[in-house]
Amino acid sequence: MKTYLSIIVLLFSSFVAQAQMTNEILEEILTEEVDSIGGFTGRWQMKLKDLPMIVLTDETNDRMRIIAPIIEASRLDEELLLDCMTANFHSALDVKYAISDGVLWSVYIHPLSPLNEAQVRDAVQQVFLAAATFGSSFSSTPLLFGGGNQSQQNVPAKKDSLIFKKT
């Protein structure tokens, strides 16, 4: 019984010892990870290898997002949109391609407090890579979960060819 109690105490103490991510800690990590950073707490503009990126946080609601603009949405054709959707499933991994305010973005969204340093650094790199590989591999890391871009697959893109149809 004492062994179980000791294990529980150790696990609890290690959990408590881990600091929750805050804007202050996040800014320190971002400053080390990118080429330049500006803005103010919770609203940073950054550059990584000439790619503009934005980090937005909301500590009250425990949210954080890292975004990078890619292209005006009006310039996307159907094939590129399908490639983005396919990448969201196979190769974008922790980031996604998303459209907001007429722009296609590379986006990483996560609760703020449970993030650790390694996750933040990885998120910055994935947002960068997803933007940089748009139009080619559409990937945020070298890892792919099968698939590829839509043009590489033998999958019909027509609405009437959906596997699951409403009955």
TIRO-2110 file (N, C-alpha, C; in Angstrom, 1 decimal):
// TIRO-2110
0.8, -1.2, 0.0, N, 1, A
0.0, 0.0, 0.0, CA, 1, A
0.9, 1.3, 0.0, C, 1, A
2.0, 1.2, 0.8, N, 2, A
2.9, 2.4, 0.8, CA, 2, A
3.5, 2.6, -0.5, C, 2, A
3.7, 1.6, -1.3, N, 3, A
4.3, 1.7, -2.6, CA, 3, A
3.4, 2.5, -3.5, C, 3, A
2.1, 2.1, -3.5, N, 4, A
1.1, 2.8, -4.4, CA, 4, A
1.0, 4.2, -4.0, C, 4, A
1.0, 4.5, -2.7, N, 5, A
0.9, 5.9, -2.2, CA, 5, A
2.1, 6.7, -2.6, C, 5, A
3.3, 6.1, -2.6, N, 6, A
4.5, 6.8, -3.0, CA, 6, A
4.5, 7.1, -4.5, C, 6, A
4.0, 6.2, -5.3, N, 7, A
3.9, 6.4, -6.7, CA, 7, A
2.9, 7.5, -7.0, C, 7, A
1.8, 7.5, -6.3, N, 8, A
0.8, 8.6, -6.6, CA, 8, A
1.4, 9.9, -6.2, C, 8, A
2.1, 10.0, -5.1, N, 9, A
2.7, 11.3, -4.6, CA, 9, A
3.7, 11.7, -5.6, C, 9, A
4.6, 10.8, -6.1, N, 10, A
5.6, 11.2, -7.1, CA, 10, A
4.9, 11.7, -8.4, C, 10, A
3.9, 11.0, -8.9, N, 11, A
3.2, 11.5, -10.1, CA, 11, A
2.6, 12.8, -9.9, C, 11, A
1.9, 13.0, -8.8, N, 12, A
1.3, 14.3, -8.5, CA, 12, A
2.3, 15.4, -8.4, C, 12, A
3.4, 15.2, -7.7, N, 13, A
4.4, 16.2, -7.6, CA, 13, A
5.1, 16.6, -8.9, C, 13, A
5.3, 15.6, -9.8, N, 14, A
5.9, 15.9, -11.1, CA, 14, A
4.9, 16.7, -11.9, C, 14, A
3.6, 16.4, -11.8, N, 15, A
2.6, 17.1, -12.6, CA, 15, A
2.5, 18.6, -12.1, C, 15, A
2.5, 18.8, -10.8, N, 16, A
2.5, 20.1, -10.2, CA, 16, A
3.7, 20.9, -10.6, C, 16, A
4.9, 20.2, -10.7, N, 17, A
6.1, 20.9, -11.0, CA, 17, A
6.2, 21.4, -12.4, C, 17, A
5.4, 20.9, -13.3, N, 18, A
5.5, 21.4, -14.7, CA, 18, A
4.8, 22.7, -14.7, C, 18, A
5.5, 23.7, -15.2, N, 19, A
4.9, 25.1, -15.3, CA, 19, A
3.9, 25.1, -16.4, C, 19, A
2.8, 25.8, -16.2, N, 20, A
1.8, 26.0, -17.3, CA, 20, A
2.4, 27.1, -18.2, C, 20, A
2.1, 27.0, -19.5, N, 21, A
2.5, 27.9, -20.5, CA, 21, A
1.7, 29.3, -20.2, C, 21, A
2.5, 30.3, -20.2, N, 22, A
1.9, 31.7, -20.1, CA, 22, A
2.4, 32.5, -21.3, C, 22, A
1.9, 33.7, -21.4, N, 23, A
2.4, 34.6, -22.5, CA, 23, A
3.9, 34.9, -22.3, C, 23, A
4.3, 35.1, -21.0, N, 24, A
5.7, 35.4, -20.8, CA, 24, A
6.6, 34.3, -21.2, C, 24, A
6.3, 33.1, -20.9, N, 25, A
7.1, 31.9, -21.3, CA, 25, A
7.1, 31.8, -22.8, C, 25, A
5.9, 31.9, -23.3, N, 26, A
5.7, 31.8, -24.8, CA, 26, A
6.6, 32.8, -25.5, C, 26, A
6.6, 34.0, -25.1, N, 27, A
7.4, 35.0, -25.8, CA, 27, A
8.8, 34.7, -25.7, C, 27, A
9.3, 34.2, -24.6, N, 28, A
10.7, 33.8, -24.5, CA, 28, A
11.1, 32.7, -25.6, C, 28, A
10.2, 31.7, -25.7, N, 29, A
10.4, 30.6, -26.6, CA, 29, A
10.4, 31.1, -28.1, C, 29, A
9.4, 32.0, -28.4, N, 30, A
9.2, 32.5, -29.7, CA, 30, A
10.4, 33.3, -30.1, C, 30, A
10.9, 34.1, -29.2, N, 31, A
12.1, 35.0, -29.4, CA, 31, A
13.3, 34.2, -29.8, C, 31, A
13.5, 33.0, -29.2, N, 32, A
14.6, 32.1, -29.6, CA, 32, A
14.4, 31.4, -30.9, C, 32, A
13.1, 31.2, -31.2, N, 33, A
12.8, 30.3, -32.4, CA, 33, A
12.7, 31.0, -33.7, C, 33, A
12.4, 32.3, -33.7, N, 34, A
12.2, 33.0, -35.0, CA, 34, A
13.3, 34.1, -35.2, C, 34, A
13.3, 34.6, -36.4, N, 35, A
14.4, 35.6, -36.8, CA, 35, A
14.1, 36.9, -36.2, C, 35, A
12.8, 37.3, -36.2, N, 36, A
12.5, 38.6, -35.6, CA, 36, A
11.1, 38.5, -35.0, C, 36, A
10.8, 39.4, -34.0, N, 37, A
9.5, 39.3, -33.3, CA, 37, A
9.2, 40.8, -32.9, C, 37, A
7.9, 41.1, -33.0, N, 38, A
7.5, 42.4, -32.6, CA, 38, A
6.0, 42.3, -32.1, C, 38, A
5.4, 43.4, -31.8, N, 39, A
4.0, 43.4, -31.3, CA, 39, A
4.0, 43.6, -29.8, C, 39, A
3.0, 43.0, -29.2, N, 40, A
2.9, 43.1, -27.7, CA, 40, A
2.4, 41.8, -27.2, C, 40, A
2.4, 41.7, -25.9, N, 41, A
2.0, 40.4, -25.2, CA, 41, A
0.7, 39.9, -25.7, C, 41, A
0.7, 38.7, -26.2, N, 42, A
-0.5, 38.0, -26.7, CA, 42, A
-0.8, 38.3, -28.2, C, 42, A
-0.1, 39.2, -28.8, N, 43, A
-0.3, 39.6, -30.2, CA, 43, A
1.0, 39.9, -30.8, C, 43, A
1.7, 38.8, -31.2, N, 44, A
3.1, 39.0, -31.8, CA, 44, A
3.1, 38.8, -33.3, C, 44, A
3.9, 39.7, -34.0, N, 45, A
4.2, 39.5, -35.4, CA, 45, A
5.6, 39.0, -35.5, C, 45, A
5.9, 38.0, -36.3, N, 46, A
7.2, 37.4, -36.3, CA, 46, A
7.6, 37.2, -37.8, C, 46, A
8.8, 36.9, -38.0, N, 47, A
9.3, 36.4, -39.3, CA, 47, A
10.3, 35.3, -39.0, C, 47, A
10.1, 34.2, -39.9, N, 48, A
11.0, 33.1, -39.9, CA, 48, A
11.3, 32.9, -41.3, C, 48, A
12.6, 33.1, -41.7, N, 49, A
13.1, 32.9, -43.0, CA, 49, A
12.2, 33.7, -44.0, C, 49, A
11.9, 34.9, -43.7, N, 50, A
11.1, 35.9, -44.5, CA, 50, A
9.7, 35.6, -44.6, C, 50, A
9.2, 34.5, -43.9, N, 51, A
7.7, 34.3, -43.8, CA, 51, A
7.1, 35.0, -42.6, C, 51, A
6.2, 35.9, -42.9, N, 52, A
5.5, 36.5, -41.8, CA, 52, A
4.6, 35.5, -41.0, C, 52, A
4.6, 35.6, -39.7, N, 53, A
3.8, 34.8, -38.9, CA, 53, A
3.1, 35.6, -37.8, C, 53, A
2.0, 35.2, -37.3, N, 54, A
1.4, 35.9, -36.2, CA, 54, A
1.0, 34.9, -35.1, C, 54, A
1.2, 35.3, -33.8, N, 55, A
0.8, 34.4, -32.7, CA, 55, A
-0.2, 35.2, -31.9, C, 55, A
-1.3, 34.6, -31.7, N, 56, A
-2.4, 35.3, -30.9, CA, 56, A
-2.7, 34.4, -29.7, C, 56, A
-2.8, 35.0, -28.5, N, 57, A
-3.2, 34.2, -27.4, CA, 57, A
-4.4, 34.9, -26.6, C, 57, A
-5.1, 34.0, -25.9, N, 58, A
-6.2, 34.5, -25.0, CA, 58, A
-6.0, 33.7, -23.7, C, 58, A
-5.3, 34.3, -22.8, N, 59, A
-5.1, 33.6, -21.5, CA, 59, A
-6.4, 33.3, -20.8, C, 59, A
-7.4, 34.2, -20.9, N, 60, A
-8.6, 34.0, -20.2, CA, 60, A
-9.3, 32.8, -20.6, C, 60, A
-9.3, 32.5, -21.9, N, 61, A
-10.0, 31.3, -22.5, CA, 61, A
-9.0, 30.2, -22.8, C, 61, A
-7.8, 30.4, -22.4, N, 62, A
-6.7, 29.3, -22.5, CA, 62, A
-6.6, 28.9, -24.0, C, 62, A
-6.4, 29.8, -24.9, N, 63, A
-6.3, 29.5, -26.3, CA, 63, A
-5.0, 30.2, -26.9, C, 63, A
-4.5, 29.6, -27.9, N, 64, A
-3.3, 30.1, -28.6, CA, 64, A
-3.4, 29.6, -30.1, C, 64, A
-3.0, 30.5, -31.0, N, 65, A
-2.8, 30.1, -32.4, CA, 65, A
-1.6, 30.8, -33.0, C, 65, A
-1.0, 30.0, -33.9, N, 66, A
0.1, 30.5, -34.7, CA, 66, A
-0.4, 30.4, -36.1, C, 66, A
-0.3, 31.5, -36.9, N, 67, A
-0.8, 31.5, -38.2, CA, 67, A
0.2, 32.2, -39.2, C, 67, A
0.2, 31.7, -40.4, N, 68, A
1.1, 32.3, -41.5, CA, 68, A
0.2, 32.5, -42.7, C, 68, A
0.2, 33.6, -43.3, N, 69, A
-0.6, 33.8, -44.6, CA, 69, A
0.1, 33.1, -45.7, C, 69, A
-0.7, 32.6, -46.7, N, 70, A
-0.1, 31.8, -47.8, CA, 70, A
-0.5, 32.5, -49.1, C, 70, A
-1.8, 32.7, -49.4, N, 71, A
-2.2, 33.2, -50.6, CA, 71, A
-3.6, 33.7, -50.5, C, 71, A
-4.0, 34.7, -51.3, N, 72, A
-5.4, 35.2, -51.3, CA, 72, A
-6.3, 34.0, -51.7, C, 72, A
-7.4, 33.9, -51.0, N, 73, A
-8.3, 32.8, -51.3, CA, 73, A
-8.9, 32.8, -52.7, C, 73, A
-9.0, 34.0, -53.2, N, 74, A
-9.6, 34.2, -54.6, CA, 74, A
-8.7, 33.6, -55.6, C, 74, A
-7.4, 33.4, -55.3, N, 75, A
-6.5, 32.8, -56.3, CA, 75, A
-6.4, 31.3, -56.3, C, 75, A
-7.2, 30.7, -55.4, N, 76, A
-7.2, 29.2, -55.3, CA, 76, A
-8.2, 28.6, -56.3, C, 76, A
-7.7, 27.6, -57.0, N, 77, A
-8.7, 26.9, -57.8, CA, 77, A
-9.1, 25.6, -57.1, C, 77, A
-10.1, 24.9, -57.7, N, 78, A
-10.6, 23.7, -57.0, CA, 78, A
-9.5, 22.7, -56.7, C, 78, A
-8.6, 22.5, -57.6, N, 79, A
-7.6, 21.5, -57.4, CA, 79, A
-6.7, 21.8, -56.1, C, 79, A
-6.3, 23.1, -56.0, N, 80, A
-5.6, 23.5, -54.8, CA, 80, A
-6.3, 23.4, -53.5, C, 80, A
-7.6, 23.7, -53.6, N, 81, A
-8.5, 23.5, -52.4, CA, 81, A
-8.6, 22.1, -52.0, C, 81, A
-8.7, 21.2, -53.0, N, 82, A
-8.8, 19.8, -52.7, CA, 82, A
-7.4, 19.3, -52.2, C, 82, A
-6.3, 19.8, -52.7, N, 83, A
-5.0, 19.4, -52.2, CA, 83, A
-4.9, 19.8, -50.7, C, 83, A
-5.3, 21.0, -50.4, N, 84, A
-5.3, 21.5, -49.0, CA, 84, A
-6.1, 20.6, -48.1, C, 84, A
-7.3, 20.3, -48.5, N, 85, A
-8.1, 19.4, -47.7, CA, 85, A
-7.5, 18.0, -47.5, C, 85, A
-6.9, 17.5, -48.6, N, 86, A
-6.3, 16.2, -48.5, CA, 86, A
-5.1, 16.3, -47.5, C, 86, A
-4.3, 17.4, -47.6, N, 87, A
-3.2, 17.6, -46.8, CA, 87, A
-3.6, 17.7, -45.3, C, 87, A
-4.7, 18.3, -45.1, N, 88, A
-5.2, 18.4, -43.7, CA, 88, A
-5.4, 17.1, -43.1, C, 88, A
-5.7, 16.1, -43.9, N, 89, A
-5.9, 14.7, -43.4, CA, 89, A
-4.5, 13.9, -43.3, C, 89, A
-3.7, 14.1, -44.3, N, 90, A
-2.5, 13.2, -44.4, CA, 90, A
-1.2, 13.9, -44.1, C, 90, A
-0.9, 15.1, -44.5, N, 91, A
0.5, 15.6, -44.4, CA, 91, A
0.6, 16.9, -43.6, C, 91, A
-0.5, 17.6, -43.3, N, 92, A
-0.3, 18.8, -42.5, CA, 92, A
-0.2, 18.6, -41.0, C, 92, A
-0.5, 17.4, -40.6, N, 93, A
-0.4, 16.9, -39.2, CA, 93, A
-1.0, 17.9, -38.2, C, 93, A
-0.2, 18.6, -37.4, N, 94, A
-0.7, 19.4, -36.3, CA, 94, A
-1.2, 20.7, -36.7, C, 94, A
-0.9, 21.1, -38.0, N, 95, A
-1.4, 22.4, -38.5, CA, 95, A
-2.4, 22.1, -39.6, C, 95, A
-3.2, 23.1, -39.9, N, 96, A
-4.2, 22.9, -40.9, CA, 96, A
-4.1, 24.1, -41.9, C, 96, A
-4.6, 23.9, -43.1, N, 97, A
-4.9, 25.0, -44.0, CA, 97, A
-6.3, 25.4, -43.8, C, 97, A
-6.4, 26.8, -43.6, N, 98, A
-7.8, 27.3, -43.4, CA, 98, A
-7.9, 28.7, -44.0, C, 98, A
-9.1, 29.0, -44.4, N, 99, A
-9.4, 30.3, -45.0, CA, 99, A
-10.1, 31.2, -44.0, C, 99, A
-9.6, 32.5, -43.9, N, 100, A
-10.2, 33.5, -43.0, CA, 100, A
-9.9, 34.8, -43.6, C, 100, A
-10.9, 35.7, -43.7, N, 101, A
-10.7, 37.1, -44.2, CA, 101, A
-10.1, 37.1, -45.6, C, 101, A
-10.5, 36.2, -46.4, N, 102, A
-10.1, 36.1, -47.8, CA, 102, A
-8.7, 35.7, -48.0, C, 102, A
-8.1, 35.0, -47.0, N, 103, A
-6.7, 34.6, -47.1, CA, 103, A
-6.6, 33.1, -46.7, C, 103, A
-5.8, 32.3, -47.4, N, 104, A
-5.5, 30.9, -47.0, CA, 104, A
-4.3, 31.0, -46.0, C, 104, A
-4.5, 30.4, -44.9, N, 105, A
-3.5, 30.4, -43.8, CA, 105, A
-3.0, 29.0, -43.5, C, 105, A
-1.8, 28.9, -43.0, N, 106, A
-1.3, 27.8, -42.3, CA, 106, A
-1.5, 28.1, -40.8, C, 106, A
-2.2, 27.2, -40.1, N, 107, A
-2.8, 27.5, -38.8, CA, 107, A
-2.5, 26.3, -37.8, C, 107, A
-2.0, 26.7, -36.6, N, 108, A
-1.9, 25.8, -35.5, CA, 108, A
-2.7, 26.4, -34.3, C, 108, A
-3.6, 25.7, -33.8, N, 109, A
-4.5, 26.1, -32.7, CA, 109, A
-4.4, 25.1, -31.6, C, 109, A
-4.3, 25.6, -30.3, N, 110, A
-4.1, 24.7, -29.2, CA, 110, A
-4.4, 25.4, -27.9, C, 110, A
-4.9, 24.7, -26.9, N, 111, A
-5.0, 25.4, -25.6, CA, 111, A
-3.6, 25.9, -25.1, C, 111, A
-3.6, 27.0, -24.5, N, 112, A
-2.3, 27.6, -24.2, CA, 112, A
-1.6, 26.9, -23.0, C, 112, A
-2.3, 26.7, -21.9, N, 113, A
-1.6, 26.3, -20.7, CA, 113, A
-1.0, 24.9, -20.7, C, 113, A
-1.5, 23.9, -21.4, N, 114, A
-0.8, 22.7, -21.4, CA, 114, A
0.4, 22.5, -22.4, C, 114, A
0.6, 23.6, -23.2, N, 115, A
1.8, 23.5, -24.1, CA, 115, A
3.1, 23.5, -23.4, C, 115, A
4.0, 22.7, -23.9, N, 116, A
5.4, 22.8, -23.4, CA, 116, A
6.3, 23.4, -24.4, C, 116, A
7.5, 23.6, -24.0, N, 117, A
8.5, 24.3, -24.9, CA, 117, A
8.7, 23.5, -26.2, C, 117, A
8.8, 22.2, -26.2, N, 118, A
9.0, 21.5, -27.4, CA, 118, A
7.8, 21.6, -28.3, C, 118, A
6.6, 21.6, -27.8, N, 119, A
5.4, 21.7, -28.6, CA, 119, A
5.4, 23.1, -29.3, C, 119, A
5.8, 24.1, -28.6, N, 120, A
5.7, 25.4, -29.2, CA, 120, A
6.7, 25.5, -30.3, C, 120, A
7.9, 25.0, -30.1, N, 121, A
9.0, 25.1, -31.1, CA, 121, A
8.5, 24.3, -32.4, C, 121, A
8.0, 23.1, -32.1, N, 122, A
7.5, 22.2, -33.2, CA, 122, A
6.4, 22.9, -33.9, C, 122, A
5.5, 23.6, -33.2, N, 123, A
4.3, 24.2, -33.9, CA, 123, A
4.8, 25.4, -34.8, C, 123, A
5.8, 26.1, -34.4, N, 124, A
6.3, 27.2, -35.2, CA, 124, A
6.9, 26.6, -36.5, C, 124, A
7.6, 25.5, -36.4, N, 125, A
8.3, 24.9, -37.5, CA, 125, A
7.2, 24.3, -38.5, C, 125, A
6.2, 23.7, -37.9, N, 126, A
5.1, 23.1, -38.7, CA, 126, A
4.3, 24.2, -39.5, C, 126, A
4.0, 25.3, -38.8, N, 127, A
3.3, 26.4, -39.5, CA, 127, A
4.2, 26.9, -40.7, C, 127, A
5.4, 27.1, -40.4, N, 128, A
6.4, 27.5, -41.4, CA, 128, A
6.4, 26.5, -42.6, C, 128, A
6.6, 25.3, -42.3, N, 129, A
6.7, 24.3, -43.4, CA, 129, A
5.5, 24.1, -44.2, C, 129, A
4.3, 24.1, -43.5, N, 130, A
3.0, 24.0, -44.3, CA, 130, A
2.9, 25.2, -45.2, C, 130, A
3.3, 26.3, -44.8, N, 131, A
3.2, 27.5, -45.7, CA, 131, A
4.2, 27.4, -46.8, C, 131, A
5.5, 27.0, -46.5, N, 132, A
6.5, 26.9, -47.5, CA, 132, A
6.3, 25.8, -48.5, C, 132, A
5.6, 24.7, -48.1, N, 133, A
5.4, 23.6, -49.0, CA, 133, A
4.1, 23.6, -49.7, C, 133, A
3.3, 24.7, -49.5, N, 134, A
2.0, 24.9, -50.2, CA, 134, A
2.3, 24.8, -51.7, C, 134, A
1.5, 24.0, -52.4, N, 135, A
1.7, 23.9, -53.9, CA, 135, A
2.6, 22.8, -54.3, C, 135, A
3.3, 22.2, -53.4, N, 136, A
4.2, 21.1, -53.7, CA, 136, A
3.8, 19.9, -52.8, C, 136, A
4.4, 19.7, -51.7, N, 137, A
4.1, 18.5, -50.9, CA, 137, A
3.0, 18.8, -49.9, C, 137, A
2.6, 20.0, -49.7, N, 138, A
1.6, 20.4, -48.7, CA, 138, A
1.8, 19.7, -47.3, C, 138, A
3.1, 19.8, -46.8, N, 139, A
3.4, 19.0, -45.6, CA, 139, A
4.0, 19.9, -44.6, C, 139, A
3.7, 19.6, -43.3, N, 140, A
4.3, 20.3, -42.2, CA, 140, A
5.5, 19.7, -41.5, C, 140, A
5.7, 18.4, -41.9, N, 141, A
6.9, 17.7, -41.5, CA, 141, A
7.2, 16.7, -42.6, C, 141, A
8.3, 16.0, -42.4, N, 142, A
8.6, 14.9, -43.4, CA, 142, A
7.7, 13.7, -43.3, C, 142, A
7.0, 13.6, -42.2, N, 143, A
6.1, 12.5, -41.9, CA, 143, A
4.8, 12.6, -42.7, C, 143, A
4.4, 11.6, -43.4, N, 144, A
3.1, 11.5, -44.1, CA, 144, A
2.3, 10.3, -43.6, C, 144, A
1.0, 10.5, -43.4, N, 145, A
0.2, 9.3, -43.0, CA, 145, A
-0.6, 8.8, -44.3, C, 145, A
0.2, 8.3, -45.2, N, 146, A
-0.4, 7.8, -46.5, CA, 146, A
-0.9, 9.0, -47.3, C, 146, A
-1.5, 8.7, -48.4, N, 147, A
-2.0, 9.7, -49.3, CA, 147, A
-1.0, 10.5, -50.0, C, 147, A
-1.2, 11.7, -50.2, N, 148, A
-0.4, 12.7, -50.9, CA, 148, A
-1.3, 13.8, -51.3, C, 148, A
-1.0, 14.5, -52.4, N, 149, A
-1.9, 15.6, -52.8, CA, 149, A
-3.0, 15.0, -53.6, C, 149, A
-4.1, 15.7, -53.8, N, 150, A
-5.3, 15.2, -54.5, CA, 150, A
-4.9, 14.7, -55.9, C, 150, A
-4.1, 15.5, -56.6, N, 151, A
-3.7, 15.1, -58.0, CA, 151, A
-2.9, 13.8, -58.1, C, 151, A
-2.3, 13.4, -56.9, N, 152, A
-1.6, 12.1, -56.9, CA, 152, A
-2.4, 10.9, -56.6, C, 152, A
-3.7, 11.2, -56.2, N, 153, A
-4.6, 10.1, -55.8, CA, 153, A
-5.5, 9.7, -56.9, C, 153, A
-6.0, 8.5, -56.9, N, 154, A
-7.0, 8.1, -57.9, CA, 154, A
-8.3, 8.1, -57.3, C, 154, A
-8.7, 9.3, -56.8, N, 155, A
-10.0, 9.5, -56.1, CA, 155, A
-10.8, 10.5, -56.9, C, 155, A
-12.0, 10.1, -57.3, N, 156, A
-12.9, 11.1, -58.0, CA, 156, A
-13.2, 12.3, -57.1, C, 156, A
-13.3, 13.5, -57.6, N, 157, A
-13.5, 14.7, -56.8, CA, 157, A
-14.9, 15.2, -57.0, C, 157, A
-15.8, 14.5, -57.7, N, 158, A
-17.1, 15.0, -57.9, CA, 158, A
-18.0, 14.7, -56.7, C, 158, A
-19.0, 15.6, -56.5, N, 159, A
-19.9, 15.5, -55.4, CA, 159, A
-20.7, 14.2, -55.4, C, 159, A
-21.1, 13.8, -56.7, N, 160, A
-21.9, 12.6, -56.8, CA, 160, A
-21.1, 11.3, -56.6, C, 160, A
-19.9, 11.4, -56.4, N, 161, A
-19.1, 10.2, -56.3, CA, 161, A
-18.7, 9.9, -54.8, C, 161, A
-19.3, 10.6, -53.9, N, 162, A
-19.0, 10.4, -52.5, CA, 162, A
-19.4, 9.0, -52.0, C, 162, A
-18.5, 8.5, -51.2, N, 163, A
-18.8, 7.2, -50.6, CA, 163, A
-20.0, 7.1, -49.7, C, 163, A
-20.1, 8.2, -48.9, N, 164, A
-21.2, 8.2, -48.0, CA, 164, A
-22.2, 9.2, -48.5, C, 164, A
-23.4, 8.8, -48.8, N, 165, A
-24.5, 9.6, -49.3, CA, 165, A
-25.6, 9.6, -48.3, C, 165, A
-26.3, 10.8, -48.2, N, 166, A
-27.4, 10.9, -47.4, CA, 166, A
-28.6, 10.1, -48.0, C, 166, A
-29.3, 9.4, -47.2, N, 167, A
-30.4, 8.6, -47.7, CA, 167, A
-31.7, 9.2, -47.2, C, 167, A
END
